[in-house]
Amino acid sequence: MEGDQDTSGFTLVTRKPCFGLPTACPNCLPAYIYLKLAQLPFQLAFNSTFPDSEELPYFESGTYVAYNNEDGGVIEKLEKDGIVNLDSQLQSLPDYLSLKALIVSWLEEALTYEIWVGTEGVCASKIYYSDLPWVIGKVLFYKQTYLTKNRLGLTKENAEQREKLIYKRASEAYEALSTRLGEQKFLFEDRPSSLDAFFLSHMLFTIQVLPETSVLRRKLLEHGNLVRYAERLKSEFLEESSSSPSPPLHSFPSSFSGKGSKPKSKPKTEKSEEEKKFKKRARFFLAAQFLAVVIYVSVMGGGSSDEVEYEDDD
Amino acid sequence: MANPTENLDPNPPTREPEDEVEELNGDEGEVEEEEEDDDEGEDDDAVSNPQSLKTESLFRRMRSSPVPVRVHDVIVKGNTKTKDHIIEAEVDGVREASTLQELLEASRVANSNLRALDVFDSVNVTLDSGPPELPGTTNVIIEVVESKSPLTGQIGAYTRAEAKSSSVEASLKYKNIFGYGDIWDGSVIYGCDNSAEVGMGMYLPRFKGLPTPFSSRLYLSTQDWLNFSSYKERSLGLSLGLLSSKYHELVYTVGWRNLIDPSRSASKSIRRQLGHSLLSALKYTFKYDQRDSYLRPTSGYAFSSTSQIGGLAPDSRSLRFLKQEIDLRCAFPFGFYNAALNLGVSGGVTFPWGSGYQNRPSSVPERFFLGGNSSPVCSLGGPSALWGFKTRGLGPNEPKRKGDDERDFIGGDAAVTAFADLSFDLPVRWLRERGVHGHVFACGGNMAKLTENEFRNVTAPKLLETFRTSVGAGIVLPTSLFRMEINYCHILKKQEHDKAKSGFFLTFSA
């Protein structure tokens, strides 16, 4: 529920930024990248209190709104409504559909698994629930973990096999995409398309958000040309809006590791400051409660004889 | 929930003093004992003459001066399940009586209090002579018959302050399970404002020495505002009634609230508000109602003030807001046709607090909405009712999503309403006997947004310029469940997009 900067023009409403990404939600990032690839000027607004919404991200312009749960997604809806279309004449190409299927099914499934199961939801808490009150955040987190496991068909009996299959498919997808891309700038015809948006989003999230111990991240980093592709597109299209250039992707393993380097100590310092603040407020709250109870008992104890007489009036 | 302070029987069947009261001899300062009579009632005819002479003498003494007496003991009989201290706590005034007159009045009050607990089929308070060795004393005997069927069901129509509209409630109550006068209830409530609620409640007349009853309620509710503001509100929460007396009420509510828009047609402001929030709020209400009637006041006045503070949790991410509502009502009788002029004014303001509060919008469910099908004469819960305007039919509004010609009414951070209502009996006797009467009225109201620095643009001349007003006349039909009005309203002034038009309207107030 944080405000946006402009009431006219185009606005994309996403979940909040985190981990150095303009929006850390893997469902919202493709739409952001798509609009950047299309070089459409837009404002960014955030909704950080609705982690289970299917409508996010949504694009609005005046009274026009394109929700993500309509017409196959916000990118498809923008193309259909003629707002912006990077895929004109590409949909007829045979490779297009098969690559799209690869990215939006196998890779998306692998990323979902890695966020909620593989890494036990450590980054999910920060992306989706950090702005919600603790109780609500916890309940929604457990609910989403349960729903995700159901959606992925995971049970106690088949968990190991499913994990192997998911990672295997991800590896095969990376291999296919790496072969398809080579050293090209874009996936298709040297111009950006929605597949670049989806794939770049997947790559940025995997490299910048997932921890170093992530299996999926390790598999992705084995393909140097994919990392270079992501690096190029990020510096050309995404860093125009950022105030300072972010460090190169391949160096992120050291800066985002869990081994006590600077960025890690920064969140640690922030966390301890937050904790101190929280404890201080909790102490203040308890003291205020105690004082209110003492005042109430002393006042009501003295005034009790007055209160009993009220039945006489009618 | 039952509130003992509101269900008092002014004439409980207290035993007449002539049967069992000690006869006190004021000249000698001694006490002559009377024969005790059983509760079943002995035949008094054999001693009626000397008995009645003594009783007359006692009454003469009581009329002339206070008759001193001391309560020696309070004896409770008939309670197999209910704890003694629960009953004794309701009859505290009896122990402190120092004269017979005070004792009789305190006994009447004690009888009413015990009946108001709603867990007994019958209550009898008997005054008996004290021990012979202690002259001038009396024993108070309280006989109760506990309810044989502790499970009761009821259906009723009510006006609930937090819903700001009438509602129909069906509830099942289980009484006195643990013997503390506890009442457990499960209820389903359907409101006229498209709301539904399922809840479980617990009521305790005495809780750990607190002088006022304690109530708690676990609820799951939904309110459907899709047609008016393009959102649905779902809440799961716990409400604790910490203090409940005739004038004061203190309630703490903690709940999980979720705003959704399944229609996907919301305007921009509403879209920004969708999501989850934690409500942790304390609400204090002071209500002073001296009017002679709630449904047709003809004299007296009433004042109500409700203050609410939200965000009472260590978590800074909970919903933080301040809200204040004030109501003032006056009724002036005229000497003819039972006519009375009712005047009323209501106002309210809400604002967020915490870091960045000036730039933050207020939460939509906490804002004020005017209009609806309830009568401002009866409602005493902040600015809400306005004759002639539809539910959520005026105030700040925005266009819905493209393709929908309707507009969302997003509510105001400040609201004010005022009305004047002249009621009078109708010339037809048949209607008069049934309480059906007529009224003519005028009302007006307005709202404004204050948050996000909009308060700088709010001025009194601007508010007066955009003040909505309506006049009308109608017939009021009081029924056993609610007050119904059939009115013709004429809209004198409205703004663009307001949902109001001149014509006939029905209103309901419970």
Interface residues (C-beta under 8 A of the other chain):
Chain A: M1 G3 T7 V13 A45 N47 S48 T49 F50 P51 S53 E55 Y58 E60 G62 T63 Y64 V65 Y67 N69 E70 D131 L132 P133 W134 V135 I136 L140 F278 R281 A282 F285 Y296 M300 S304 E307 V308 E309 Y310 E311 D312 D313 D314
Chain B: P4 T5 L8 P10 D92 G93 E105 V109 S112 N113 L210 P211 T212 L243 S245 K246 Y247 W256 D261 R264 S267 K268 R271 R272 Q273 L274 G275 H276 S277 L278 L312 A313 P314 D315 S316 R317 S318 N359 P361 P399 K400 R401 K402 E452
